[in-house]
Amino acid sequence: MVAKLHDDEVEIDEPLVERLLAEQFPQWAGAPVEVVTSSGTDHVAFRVGTDLVARLPRTERMQGQAEKDVSWLPRLAPHLPLAVPEPLAIGVPGAGYPFTWGVYRWLEGEPLDLDRLADPITTAQDLAAFIRALQRIDTTGAPVPPSDDPFSRGTPLKPRDAMFREALDQLRDEFDTELVLAAWDASLAADTYAGPPVWVHGDLMEGNILVANGKLSAVIDWGTARAADPAADVMPAWWLFEGDSRRAFREALEVDQTTWTRARGWALSLSMIAIPYYRTRRPDPTPGEHPYINGLLNDFKADN
C-alpha cells in the first residue's frame, strides 16, 4: 500500500493498478507491477514490466496531467536535447479508482544527485541548454497559469506576500528575519516581468531530472509546464546547484539580474511557506539548516 500524504488522497497500490490494466489495457495485463519509490507528491508511479510506467494522480486536483501530456509532450519532444515522457494511453476511472491516469514508455535513469556526479558544472550547463531550448519553442495555444492560484509557477510574487510574511512570523526565532525580509523585498521590487510568456517546465527538482551514465538523460513530470515567466525555470540554481555549478548554470542560461532576483524570491517563498505547512504533516529538516534557504540568503548577500 502506498502511504497517503494528505487526507484527501485516494489509496493507490499495486493490486489497484493491476485491476485497472486488466480492465482497460489487456495487452499489458499480467506484467509485474511495482511502485516507483521516487514517485512525487502529485502522482504515484508504478513500473509495469520493463518498458512501461503507469502514473496515477493522488487527488482530484491533480487529475488531467495525462491528457495534457498526450497533447503537448509529442510536440515539445523533437525540439529538446533531453528525453521527455512518451505517453502511450490514457486510462479512465475504474476498479474503484475515480480519476483519469496515464501509461507511458519507461525512461531509464536515476533522479539527479549532484554529489554523485563527476562533473556538476557540465550538468549545470546541460540543464541550462535544455531550458533555453524549451524557451525557444512556439507557445501558440500553450496552457497558461491559472489566475486564481498563488502557487502557480511563472506568475507574479505579490499574491504570495501575505503567506510569506505569515510563515516567516511563525519561524522568526529560527531565521535572521531582517535578512530574509530584505531578500524578499528585493524580489518583490523585481516582480516586473512584461515580456512574452515562454515555455517553462516549472518543477525542475531532483526527482524530475534523470541521470544515466553520469549525464542528464531525461526530464519528467510536466504537470506544471505552461507558457509563463521564464523565472520559473531559474529556480534550479538554488534547488540543485551551489558554488561553481550555480555560477555555471547562471552564465549558460544567460539570465538577467532582474529575472535572477525574481526567481530567487520564488524559490525563497516556496521553501519558507512549506516549512510550517509540512511540519504539521511529516518530519522536516531543521529550518535553520534548510539548504535551499541558506543558499538563497548567501546568494542575496553576495549580490548586495
ZADO-1210 file (C-alpha; in nm, 4 decimals, padded with zeros to 6 digits):
<atoms>
<atom x="00.0000" y="00.0000" z="00.0000" code="MET" pos="1"/>
<atom x="00.1231" y="00.3484" z="-00.0852" code="VAL" pos="2"/>
<atom x="00.1082" y="00.5793" z="00.2166" code="ALA" pos="3"/>
<atom x="-00.1147" y="00.8837" z="00.1800" code="LYS" pos="4"/>
<atom x="00.0486" y="01.2246" z="00.2176" code="LEU" pos="5"/>
<atom x="-00.2757" y="01.4201" z="00.2678" code="HIS" pos="6"/>
<atom x="-00.6243" y="01.3417" z="00.3908" code="ASP" pos="7"/>
<atom x="-00.7940" y="01.3961" z="00.0535" code="ASP" pos="8"/>
<atom x="-00.5759" y="01.1428" z="-00.1290" code="GLU" pos="9"/>
<atom x="-00.7135" y="00.8166" z="-00.2581" code="VAL" pos="10"/>
<atom x="-00.5397" y="00.4933" z="-00.1683" code="GLU" pos="11"/>
<atom x="-00.3327" y="00.3580" z="-00.4576" code="ILE" pos="12"/>
<atom x="-00.1402" y="00.0305" z="-00.4592" code="ASP" pos="13"/>
<atom x="-00.0110" y="-00.2384" z="-00.6941" code="GLU" pos="14"/>
<atom x="-00.3316" y="-00.4517" z="-00.6933" code="PRO" pos="15"/>
<atom x="-00.5343" y="-00.1468" z="-00.7989" code="LEU" pos="16"/>
<atom x="-00.3021" y="-00.0825" z="-01.0931" code="VAL" pos="17"/>
<atom x="-00.3190" y="-00.4500" z="-01.1897" code="GLU" pos="18"/>
<atom x="-00.7007" y="-00.4337" z="-01.1920" code="ARG" pos="19"/>
<atom x="-00.7037" y="-00.1147" z="-01.3980" code="LEU" pos="20"/>
<atom x="-00.4682" y="-00.2616" z="-01.6546" code="LEU" pos="21"/>
<atom x="-00.6697" y="-00.5841" z="-01.6772" code="ALA" pos="22"/>
<atom x="-00.9945" y="-00.3908" z="-01.7293" code="GLU" pos="23"/>
<atom x="-00.8725" y="-00.1271" z="-01.9716" code="GLN" pos="24"/>
<atom x="-00.5480" y="-00.2425" z="-02.1341" code="PHE" pos="25"/>
<atom x="-00.5468" y="-00.6217" z="-02.1563" code="PRO" pos="26"/>
<atom x="-00.2363" y="-00.6095" z="-02.3761" code="GLN" pos="27"/>
<atom x="-00.0414" y="-00.5092" z="-02.0659" code="TRP" pos="28"/>
<atom x="-00.2284" y="-00.7218" z="-01.8115" code="ALA" pos="29"/>
<atom x="-00.0212" y="-00.9756" z="-01.6250" code="GLY" pos="30"/>
<atom x="00.3014" y="-00.7740" z="-01.6369" code="ALA" pos="31"/>
<atom x="00.4645" y="-00.7305" z="-01.2956" code="PRO" pos="32"/>
<atom x="00.3670" y="-00.4016" z="-01.1272" code="VAL" pos="33"/>
<atom x="00.5944" y="-00.2314" z="-00.8752" code="GLU" pos="34"/>
<atom x="00.5660" y="00.1114" z="-00.7131" code="VAL" pos="35"/>
<atom x="00.8412" y="00.3598" z="-00.8009" code="VAL" pos="36"/>
<atom x="00.9757" y="00.4746" z="-00.4666" code="THR" pos="37"/>
<atom x="01.0790" y="00.8131" z="-00.6061" code="SER" pos="38"/>
<atom x="00.7175" y="00.8991" z="-00.7004" code="SER" pos="39"/>
<atom x="00.6394" y="01.2654" z="-00.6476" code="GLY" pos="40"/>
<atom x="00.3811" y="01.4316" z="-00.4267" code="THR" pos="41"/>
<atom x="00.1186" y="01.4724" z="-00.7015" code="ASP" pos="42"/>
<atom x="00.1177" y="01.1267" z="-00.8632" code="HIS" pos="43"/>
<atom x="00.2138" y="00.7726" z="-00.7761" code="VAL" pos="44"/>
<atom x="00.4179" y="00.5936" z="-01.0427" code="ALA" pos="45"/>
<atom x="00.4287" y="00.2174" z="-01.0965" code="PHE" pos="46"/>
<atom x="00.6692" y="00.0362" z="-01.3225" code="ARG" pos="47"/>
<atom x="00.4791" y="-00.2074" z="-01.5431" code="VAL" pos="48"/>
<atom x="00.7031" y="-00.4831" z="-01.6753" code="GLY" pos="49"/>
<atom x="01.0331" y="-00.3480" z="-01.8060" code="THR" pos="50"/>
<atom x="00.9121" y="-00.0977" z="-02.0639" code="ASP" pos="51"/>
<atom x="00.6163" y="00.0926" z="-01.9155" code="LEU" pos="52"/>
<atom x="00.5189" y="00.3167" z="-01.6264" code="VAL" pos="53"/>
<atom x="00.1681" y="00.3979" z="-01.5047" code="ALA" pos="54"/>
<atom x="00.1139" y="00.7329" z="-01.3308" code="ARG" pos="55"/>
<atom x="-00.1961" y="00.7875" z="-01.1181" code="LEU" pos="56"/>
<atom x="-00.2898" y="01.1239" z="-00.9620" code="PRO" pos="57"/>
<atom x="-00.3258" y="01.1189" z="-00.5856" code="ARG" pos="58"/>
<atom x="-00.6061" y="01.3767" z="-00.5675" code="THR" pos="59"/>
<atom x="-00.8812" y="01.5209" z="-00.7864" code="GLU" pos="60"/>
<atom x="-00.6897" y="01.8488" z="-00.8156" code="ARG" pos="61"/>
<atom x="-00.4019" y="01.6668" z="-00.9877" code="MET" pos="62"/>
<atom x="-00.6236" y="01.4956" z="-01.2430" code="GLN" pos="63"/>
<atom x="-00.5727" y="01.5884" z="-01.6071" code="GLY" pos="64"/>
<atom x="-00.1973" y="01.5636" z="-01.6490" code="GLN" pos="65"/>
<atom x="-00.2240" y="01.2561" z="-01.8717" code="ALA" pos="66"/>
<atom x="-00.4476" y="01.4471" z="-02.1134" code="GLU" pos="67"/>
<atom x="-00.2101" y="01.7428" z="-02.1117" code="LYS" pos="68"/>
<atom x="00.0879" y="01.5150" z="-02.1712" code="ASP" pos="69"/>
<atom x="-00.0770" y="01.3471" z="-02.4698" code="VAL" pos="70"/>
<atom x="-00.1500" y="01.6874" z="-02.6212" code="SER" pos="71"/>
<atom x="00.1832" y="01.8601" z="-02.5665" code="TRP" pos="72"/>
<atom x="00.4764" y="01.6275" z="-02.4999" code="LEU" pos="73"/>
<atom x="00.4889" y="01.4867" z="-02.8558" code="PRO" pos="74"/>
<atom x="00.5061" y="01.8464" z="-02.9826" code="ARG" pos="75"/>
<atom x="00.7801" y="01.9516" z="-02.7413" code="LEU" pos="76"/>
<atom x="00.9983" y="01.6409" z="-02.7606" code="ALA" pos="77"/>
<atom x="01.1508" y="01.6949" z="-03.1083" code="PRO" pos="78"/>
<atom x="01.2859" y="02.0348" z="-03.0046" code="HIS" pos="79"/>
<atom x="01.4537" y="01.9287" z="-02.6790" code="LEU" pos="80"/>
<atom x="01.8042" y="01.7903" z="-02.6159" code="PRO" pos="81"/>
<atom x="01.6867" y="01.5527" z="-02.3400" code="LEU" pos="82"/>
<atom x="01.4196" y="01.2833" z="-02.3446" code="ALA" pos="83"/>
<atom x="01.0706" y="01.3554" z="-02.2112" code="VAL" pos="84"/>
<atom x="00.7946" y="01.1054" z="-02.1253" code="PRO" pos="85"/>
<atom x="00.6234" y="00.9354" z="-02.4179" code="GLU" pos="86"/>
<atom x="00.2512" y="00.8965" z="-02.3379" code="PRO" pos="87"/>
<atom x="00.1010" y="00.5769" z="-02.4732" code="LEU" pos="88"/>
<atom x="-00.2523" y="00.5658" z="-02.3351" code="ALA" pos="89"/>
<atom x="-00.4981" y="00.7466" z="-02.1097" code="ILE" pos="90"/>
<atom x="-00.6866" y="00.5365" z="-01.8571" code="GLY" pos="91"/>
<atom x="-01.0313" y="00.6239" z="-01.7272" code="VAL" pos="92"/>
<atom x="-01.1850" y="00.5854" z="-01.3814" code="PRO" pos="93"/>
<atom x="-01.2441" y="00.2235" z="-01.2873" code="GLY" pos="94"/>
<atom x="-01.1822" y="-00.0550" z="-01.0359" code="ALA" pos="95"/>
<atom x="-01.2816" y="00.1862" z="-00.7572" code="GLY" pos="96"/>
<atom x="-01.0310" y="00.4493" z="-00.8717" code="TYR" pos="97"/>
<atom x="-01.2012" y="00.7848" z="-00.9552" code="PRO" pos="98"/>
<atom x="-00.9557" y="00.9706" z="-01.1831" code="PHE" pos="99"/>
<atom x="-00.8060" y="00.9549" z="-01.5313" code="THR" pos="100"/>
<atom x="-00.4477" y="00.8274" z="-01.5410" code="TRP" pos="101"/>
<atom x="-00.1694" y="00.7591" z="-01.7904" code="GLY" pos="102"/>
<atom x="00.0594" y="00.4886" z="-01.9252" code="VAL" pos="103"/>
<atom x="00.3991" y="00.5953" z="-02.0580" code="TYR" pos="104"/>
<atom x="00.7174" y="00.4489" z="-02.2003" code="ARG" pos="105"/>
<atom x="00.9653" y="00.3792" z="-01.9195" code="TRP" pos="106"/>
<atom x="01.2674" y="00.6132" z="-01.9181" code="LEU" pos="107"/>
<atom x="01.5907" y="00.4751" z="-01.7796" code="GLU" pos="108"/>
<atom x="01.7824" y="00.6828" z="-01.5269" code="GLY" pos="109"/>
<atom x="01.8064" y="00.7809" z="-01.1631" code="GLU" pos="110"/>
<atom x="01.6959" y="01.1077" z="-01.0001" code="PRO" pos="111"/>
<atom x="01.9665" y="01.3719" z="-01.0150" code="LEU" pos="112"/>
<atom x="02.2056" y="01.3704" z="-00.7182" code="ASP" pos="113"/>
<atom x="02.4713" y="01.6368" z="-00.7597" code="LEU" pos="114"/>
<atom x="02.7012" y="01.4709" z="-00.5043" code="ASP" pos="115"/>
<atom x="02.7203" y="01.1604" z="-00.7218" code="ARG" pos="116"/>
<atom x="02.8074" y="01.3408" z="-01.0453" code="LEU" pos="117"/>
<atom x="03.1649" y="01.3617" z="-01.1635" code="ALA" pos="118"/>
<atom x="03.1109" y="01.6951" z="-01.3415" code="ASP" pos="119"/>
<atom x="02.8458" y="01.9179" z="-01.1783" code="PRO" pos="120"/>
<atom x="02.9452" y="02.2154" z="-01.3941" code="ILE" pos="121"/>
<atom x="02.8730" y="02.0323" z="-01.7184" code="THR" pos="122"/>
<atom x="02.5460" y="01.9113" z="-01.5664" code="THR" pos="123"/>
<atom x="02.4503" y="02.2713" z="-01.4871" code="ALA" pos="124"/>
<atom x="02.5371" y="02.3808" z="-01.8408" code="GLN" pos="125"/>
<atom x="02.3412" y="02.0917" z="-01.9934" code="ASP" pos="126"/>
<atom x="02.0319" y="02.1763" z="-01.7898" code="LEU" pos="127"/>
<atom x="02.0615" y="02.5416" z="-01.8926" code="ALA" pos="128"/>
<atom x="02.0807" y="02.4323" z="-02.2570" code="ALA" pos="129"/>
<atom x="01.7644" y="02.2274" z="-02.2099" code="PHE" pos="130"/>
<atom x="01.5813" y="02.5256" z="-02.0581" code="ILE" pos="131"/>
<atom x="01.6922" y="02.7584" z="-02.3362" code="ARG" pos="132"/>
<atom x="01.5728" y="02.5093" z="-02.5979" code="ALA" pos="133"/>
<atom x="01.2371" y="02.4833" z="-02.4221" code="LEU" pos="134"/>
<atom x="01.2019" y="02.8611" z="-02.4118" code="GLN" pos="135"/>
<atom x="01.2513" y="02.8842" z="-02.7884" code="ARG" pos="136"/>
<atom x="00.9526" y="02.6602" z="-02.8683" code="ILE" pos="137"/>
<atom x="00.6437" y="02.8337" z="-03.0061" code="ASP" pos="138"/>
<atom x="00.3844" y="02.8888" z="-02.7313" code="THR" pos="139"/>
<atom x="00.0793" y="02.9247" z="-02.9565" code="THR" pos="140"/>
<atom x="-00.2115" y="02.7565" z="-02.7793" code="GLY" pos="141"/>
<atom x="00.0016" y="02.6566" z="-02.4810" code="ALA" pos="142"/>
<atom x="-00.1580" y="02.6277" z="-02.1357" code="PRO" pos="143"/>
<atom x="-00.1142" y="02.9320" z="-01.9127" code="VAL" pos="144"/>
<atom x="-00.1009" y="02.9659" z="-01.5337" code="PRO" pos="145"/>
<atom x="-00.4388" y="02.9723" z="-01.3580" code="PRO" pos="146"/>
<atom x="-00.5170" y="03.3239" z="-01.2434" code="SER" pos="147"/>
<atom x="-00.6537" y="03.2183" z="-00.9029" code="ASP" pos="148"/>
<atom x="-00.3594" y="03.0072" z="-00.7800" code="ASP" pos="149"/>
<atom x="-00.0816" y="03.1973" z="-00.5980" code="PRO" pos="150"/>
<atom x="00.1332" y="02.8824" z="-00.6024" code="PHE" pos="151"/>
<atom x="00.1264" y="02.8582" z="-00.9807" code="SER" pos="152"/>
<atom x="00.4843" y="02.8758" z="-01.1104" code="ARG" pos="153"/>
<atom x="00.5744" y="03.1529" z="-01.3503" code="GLY" pos="154"/>
<atom x="00.3314" y="03.4058" z="-01.2011" code="THR" pos="155"/>
<atom x="00.3870" y="03.7300" z="-01.0047" code="PRO" pos="156"/>
<atom x="00.5182" y="03.7115" z="-00.6494" code="LEU" pos="157"/>
<atom x="00.2921" y="03.9744" z="-00.4939" code="LYS" pos="158"/>
<atom x="-00.0082" y="03.7420" z="-00.4321" code="PRO" pos="159"/>
<atom x="00.2220" y="03.5322" z="-00.2097" code="ARG" pos="160"/>
<atom x="00.3346" y="03.8236" z="00.0071" code="ASP" pos="161"/>
<atom x="00.0899" y="03.7747" z="00.2944" code="ALA" pos="162"/>
<atom x="00.1520" y="03.3984" z="00.3080" code="MET" pos="163"/>
<atom x="00.5260" y="03.4544" z="00.3052" code="PHE" pos="164"/>
<atom x="00.5194" y="03.7033" z="00.5911" code="ARG" pos="165"/>
<atom x="00.2863" y="03.4826" z="00.7944" code="GLU" pos="166"/>
<atom x="00.5201" y="03.1849" z="00.7534" code="ALA" pos="167"/>
<atom x="00.8239" y="03.3931" z="00.8427" code="LEU" pos="168"/>
<atom x="00.6459" y="03.5213" z="01.1537" code="ASP" pos="169"/>
<atom x="00.5960" y="03.1610" z="01.2660" code="GLN" pos="170"/>
<atom x="00.9667" y="03.0959" z="01.2102" code="LEU" pos="171"/>
<atom x="01.1015" y="03.4247" z="01.3435" code="ARG" pos="172"/>
<atom x="01.3079" y="03.2523" z="01.6153" code="ASP" pos="173"/>
<atom x="01.4810" y="03.0289" z="01.3613" code="GLU" pos="174"/>
<atom x="01.5913" y="03.2700" z="01.0895" code="PHE" pos="175"/>
<atom x="01.7528" y="03.6103" z="01.0533" code="ASP" pos="176"/>
<atom x="01.4191" y="03.7707" z="00.9741" code="THR" pos="177"/>
<atom x="01.5765" y="04.1033" z="00.8765" code="GLU" pos="178"/>
<atom x="01.7909" y="03.9306" z="00.6146" code="LEU" pos="179"/>
<atom x="01.5033" y="03.7142" z="00.4887" code="VAL" pos="180"/>
<atom x="01.2766" y="04.0174" z="00.4511" code="LEU" pos="181"/>
<atom x="01.5479" y="04.2127" z="00.2717" code="ALA" pos="182"/>
<atom x="01.5857" y="03.9310" z="00.0182" code="ALA" pos="183"/>
<atom x="01.2090" y="03.9020" z="-00.0204" code="TRP" pos="184"/>
<atom x="01.1572" y="04.2761" z="-00.0646" code="ASP" pos="185"/>
<atom x="01.4298" y="04.2836" z="-00.3295" code="ALA" pos="186"/>
<atom x="01.2482" y="04.0086" z="-00.5182" code="SER" pos="187"/>
<atom x="00.9174" y="04.1940" z="-00.4938" code="LEU" pos="188"/>
<atom x="01.0881" y="04.5027" z="-00.6400" code="ALA" pos="189"/>
<atom x="01.1992" y="04.2855" z="-00.9348" code="ALA" pos="190"/>
<atom x="00.8495" y="04.1446" z="-00.9848" code="ASP" pos="191"/>
<atom x="00.8071" y="04.3293" z="-01.3129" code="THR" pos="192"/>
<atom x="00.8171" y="04.0742" z="-01.5968" code="TYR" pos="193"/>
<atom x="00.6442" y="04.2206" z="-01.9019" code="ALA" pos="194"/>
<atom x="00.7984" y="04.0120" z="-02.1774" code="GLY" pos="195"/>
<atom x="00.6278" y="03.7424" z="-02.3821" code="PRO" pos="196"/>
<atom x="00.5481" y="03.4189" z="-02.1986" code="PRO" pos="197"/>
<atom x="00.7817" y="03.1291" z="-02.2770" code="VAL" pos="198"/>
<atom x="00.7526" y="02.7564" z="-02.2233" code="TRP" pos="199"/>
<atom x="00.8579" y="02.6583" z="-01.8698" code="VAL" pos="200"/>
<atom x="00.8678" y="02.3192" z="-01.7026" code="HIS" pos="201"/>
<atom x="00.8092" y="02.4790" z="-01.3623" code="GLY" pos="202"/>
<atom x="00.9293" y="02.1962" z="-01.1362" code="ASP" pos="203"/>
<atom x="01.2917" y="02.1208" z="-01.2217" code="LEU" pos="204"/>
<atom x="01.3816" y="01.9494" z="-00.8960" code="MET" pos="205"/>
<atom x="01.5983" y="01.6417" z="-00.8303" code="GLU" pos="206"/>
<atom x="01.3211" y="01.3864" z="-00.8731" code="GLY" pos="207"/>
<atom x="01.2106" y="01.5242" z="-01.2100" code="ASN" pos="208"/>
<atom x="01.5550" y="01.5190" z="-01.3731" code="ILE" pos="209"/>
<atom x="01.7008" y="01.1804" z="-01.4628" code="LEU" pos="210"/>
<atom x="02.0668" y="01.0900" z="-01.4977" code="VAL" pos="211"/>
<atom x="02.2072" y="00.7902" z="-01.6874" code="ALA" pos="212"/>
<atom x="02.5754" y="00.7039" z="-01.7281" code="ASN" pos="213"/>
<atom x="02.6722" y="01.0160" z="-01.5364" code="GLY" pos="214"/>
<atom x="02.4868" y="01.2588" z="-01.7668" code="LYS" pos="215"/>
<atom x="02.1439" y="01.4186" z="-01.7803" code="LEU" pos="216"/>
<atom x="01.9151" y="01.1896" z="-01.9763" code="SER" pos="217"/>
<atom x="01.5519" y="01.2967" z="-01.9304" code="ALA" pos="218"/>
<atom x="01.3136" y="01.5459" z="-01.7722" code="VAL" pos="219"/>
<atom x="00.9870" y="01.4054" z="-01.6393" code="ILE" pos="220"/>
<atom x="00.6661" y="01.5221" z="-01.4648" code="ASP" pos="221"/>
<atom x="00.5368" y="01.8027" z="-01.6866" code="TRP" pos="222"/>
<atom x="00.2275" y="01.8844" z="-01.4818" code="GLY" pos="223"/>
<atom x="00.3378" y="02.2451" z="-01.4241" code="THR" pos="224"/>
<atom x="00.4508" y="02.3079" z="-01.7837" code="ALA" pos="225"/>
<atom x="00.2976" y="02.6200" z="-01.9387" code="ARG" pos="226"/>
<atom x="00.3694" y="02.9483" z="-02.1109" code="ALA" pos="227"/>
<atom x="00.4772" y="03.1857" z="-01.8339" code="ALA" pos="228"/>
<atom x="00.7525" y="03.3980" z="-01.6795" code="ASP" pos="229"/>
<atom x="01.0944" y="03.2381" z="-01.7536" code="PRO" pos="230"/>
<atom x="01.1927" y="03.2911" z="-01.3890" code="ALA" pos="231"/>
<atom x="01.0044" y="02.9688" z="-01.3117" code="ALA" pos="232"/>
<atom x="01.2898" y="02.7633" z="-01.4584" code="ASP" pos="233"/>
<atom x="01.5701" y="02.9648" z="-01.2991" code="VAL" pos="234"/>
<atom x="01.4875" y="02.8188" z="-00.9557" code="MET" pos="235"/>
<atom x="01.7081" y="02.5093" z="-01.0087" code="PRO" pos="236"/>
<atom x="02.0001" y="02.7459" z="-00.9476" code="ALA" pos="237"/>
<atom x="01.9258" y="02.7007" z="-00.5761" code="TRP" pos="238"/>
<atom x="01.7308" y="02.3762" z="-00.5755" code="TRP" pos="239"/>
<atom x="02.0069" y="02.1809" z="-00.7479" code="LEU" pos="240"/>
<atom x="02.3336" y="02.3712" z="-00.7653" code="PHE" pos="241"/>
<atom x="02.5828" y="02.5552" z="-00.5483" code="GLU" pos="242"/>
<atom x="02.9084" y="02.7425" z="-00.5830" code="GLY" pos="243"/>
<atom x="03.0740" y="02.6938" z="-00.9207" code="ASP" pos="244"/>
<atom x="02.7889" y="02.4855" z="-01.0626" code="SER" pos="245"/>
<atom x="02.5374" y="02.7585" z="-00.9739" code="ARG" pos="246"/>
<atom x="02.7530" y="03.0183" z="-01.1460" code="ARG" pos="247"/>
<atom x="02.7889" y="02.7920" z="-01.4498" code="ALA" pos="248"/>
<atom x="02.4116" y="02.7460" z="-01.4651" code="PHE" pos="249"/>
<atom x="02.3501" y="03.1204" z="-01.4460" code="ARG" pos="250"/>
<atom x="02.6091" y="03.2008" z="-01.7128" code="GLU" pos="251"/>
<atom x="02.4874" y="02.9300" z="-01.9504" code="ALA" pos="252"/>
<atom x="02.1262" y="03.0351" z="-01.9056" code="LEU" pos="253"/>
<atom x="02.2239" y="03.3993" z="-01.9750" code="GLU" pos="254"/>
<atom x="01.9693" y="03.5229" z="-01.7230" code="VAL" pos="255"/>
<atom x="01.9474" y="03.8934" z="-01.6429" code="ASP" pos="256"/>
<atom x="01.9718" y="04.0264" z="-01.2878" code="GLN" pos="257"/>
<atom x="01.6021" y="04.1145" z="-01.2578" code="THR" pos="258"/>
<atom x="01.4889" y="03.7662" z="-01.3589" code="THR" pos="259"/>
<atom x="01.7517" y="03.6122" z="-01.1293" code="TRP" pos="260"/>
<atom x="01.6253" y="03.8169" z="-00.8350" code="THR" pos="261"/>
<atom x="01.2624" y="03.7351" z="-00.9122" code="ARG" pos="262"/>
<atom x="01.3405" y="03.3643" z="-00.9378" code="ALA" pos="263"/>
<atom x="01.5243" y="03.3766" z="-00.6062" code="ARG" pos="264"/>
<atom x="01.2128" y="03.5210" z="-00.4463" code="GLY" pos="265"/>
<atom x="01.0027" y="03.2395" z="-00.5878" code="TRP" pos="266"/>
<atom x="01.2417" y="02.9740" z="-00.4553" code="ALA" pos="267"/>
<atom x="01.2642" y="03.1504" z="-00.1183" code="LEU" pos="268"/>
<atom x="00.8887" y="03.1774" z="-00.0778" code="SER" pos="269"/>
<atom x="00.8275" y="02.8151" z="-00.1768" code="LEU" pos="270"/>
<atom x="01.0762" y="02.6969" z="00.0845" code="SER" pos="271"/>
<atom x="00.9647" y="02.9324" z="00.3605" code="MET" pos="272"/>
<atom x="00.5907" y="02.8743" z="00.3186" code="ILE" pos="273"/>
<atom x="00.6420" y="02.4970" z="00.3010" code="ALA" pos="274"/>
<atom x="00.8142" y="02.4605" z="00.6393" code="ILE" pos="275"/>
<atom x="00.5169" y="02.5291" z="00.8713" code="PRO" pos="276"/>
<atom x="00.2823" y="02.3551" z="00.6261" code="TYR" pos="277"/>
<atom x="00.4695" y="02.0267" z="00.6192" code="TYR" pos="278"/>
<atom x="00.5695" y="02.0429" z="00.9838" code="ARG" pos="279"/>
<atom x="00.2137" y="01.9504" z="01.0779" code="THR" pos="280"/>
<atom x="00.2144" y="01.6526" z="00.8391" code="ARG" pos="281"/>
<atom x="00.5555" y="01.4864" z="00.8353" code="ARG" pos="282"/>
<atom x="00.9075" y="01.5373" z="00.9718" code="PRO" pos="283"/>
<atom x="01.1068" y="01.8175" z="00.8082" code="ASP" pos="284"/>
<atom x="01.4731" y="01.9195" z="00.8270" code="PRO" pos="285"/>
<atom x="01.5667" y="02.1730" z="01.0913" code="THR" pos="286"/>
<atom x="01.4544" y="02.5004" z="00.9265" code="PRO" pos="287"/>
<atom x="01.7675" y="02.6936" z="01.0204" code="GLY" pos="288"/>
<atom x="01.9706" y="02.4354" z="00.8307" code="GLU" pos="289"/>
<atom x="01.7428" y="02.4235" z="00.5247" code="HIS" pos="290"/>
<atom x="01.9929" y="02.4090" z="00.2363" code="PRO" pos="291"/>
<atom x="01.7750" y="02.5969" z="-00.0116" code="TYR" pos="292"/>
<atom x="01.7195" y="02.8894" z="00.2219" code="ILE" pos="293"/>
<atom x="02.0842" y="02.9108" z="00.3282" code="ASN" pos="294"/>
<atom x="02.1953" y="02.9095" z="-00.0327" code="GLY" pos="295"/>
<atom x="01.9385" y="03.1704" z="-00.1275" code="LEU" pos="296"/>
<atom x="02.0355" y="03.4051" z="00.1532" code="LEU" pos="297"/>
<atom x="02.4087" y="03.3671" z="00.0897" code="ASN" pos="298"/>
<atom x="02.3476" y="03.4434" z="-00.2766" code="ASP" pos="299"/>
<atom x="02.1471" y="03.7534" z="-00.1853" code="PHE" pos="300"/>
<atom x="02.4251" y="03.8780" z="00.0419" code="LYS" pos="301"/>
<atom x="02.6818" y="03.8224" z="-00.2334" code="ALA" pos="302"/>
<atom x="02.4731" y="04.0284" z="-00.4756" code="ASP" pos="303"/>
<atom x="02.4326" y="04.3089" z="-00.2275" code="ASN" pos="304"/>
</atoms>
